[in-house]
Amino acid sequence: MTADSPATIAGLVLAAGAATRYGEPKQLVPVDGVAMVVSTVRAVAPVCDAGVLVVTGAYQDEVAAALAGESARCVYNPAWREGMGASIRQGIAATDPGAGAVLLALADQPGLTTQDYQALVCAWRGAPERPAAAFYSGAPGVPAIFARADWPRLSALQGDRGARSLLRAAPALTRVPMPAAAWDVDQPADLGKGPA
C-alpha cells in the first residue's frame, strides 16, 4: 500500500472541548478504568494506517499526558472556543497530506469498539468516492470517513458546525448502522446509560 493509496486512512479524534455540561474534563473520565480519549485512540488506531491525531484544546496538557505512550499525536487547536468546526479545520491541516481519507471520531462515544470502526472502514472501501458514516438515532453522524476530495469542505467548517451538516448534505453517502454511537457522554448522568 502506497502513501497516497485511497485506502490509507488517517484518524482524527476530536477532544478539544471544555466539557462545560460535564463539569470536568470528560475526555479524561474513566470508563471501565480507561480515560475516554485513551479508549477512543486505542479503538481507532488499528484501522488507521496513516496514524492518529488527537485535536486538543481546553485541557491540552492533561489530554497529552493521558495519551503519553499511546499511538497518537496531539495537535493543539488554539481556536477551540469556536467549536467543533475549528477543531476539524485544525486537524485536517495537520493530517498527513499523503493520506487518502480521514476518519473523524469523537472522544466521548465510549461504546464504540475497533470492530465498529472496522465496519465503517470496510463500508467506505466499498465506495471510496463518497463519505461513509455511522447511522444512529435516525440520522448519519460521526464517526465518519471522508476521502481527501472532501477535505476542503471539512476545512471550511465554521463555528460549532461539525461534520454532520456535510453528511446530511452529501449527494451520496454510505450509511453504516452503529447503535453504540448513540451513547454520547455530555454530562455525568450519561455514563450510566451505556450503549444503546
Secondary structure, DSSP 4 states (H G I P E B T S, - for coil): --TT-TT-EEEEEEE----TTTTS-GGG-EETTEEHHHHHHHHHGGG-TT-EEEEE-TTHHHHHHHTTTSS-EEEE-TTGGG-HHHHHHHHHHHS-TT-SEEEEEETT-TT--HHHHHHHHHHHHHSTTS-EEEEETTEEEEEEEEEGGGHHHHHT--TT--THHHHHH-SS-EEEE-GGGG---SSGGGGGT---
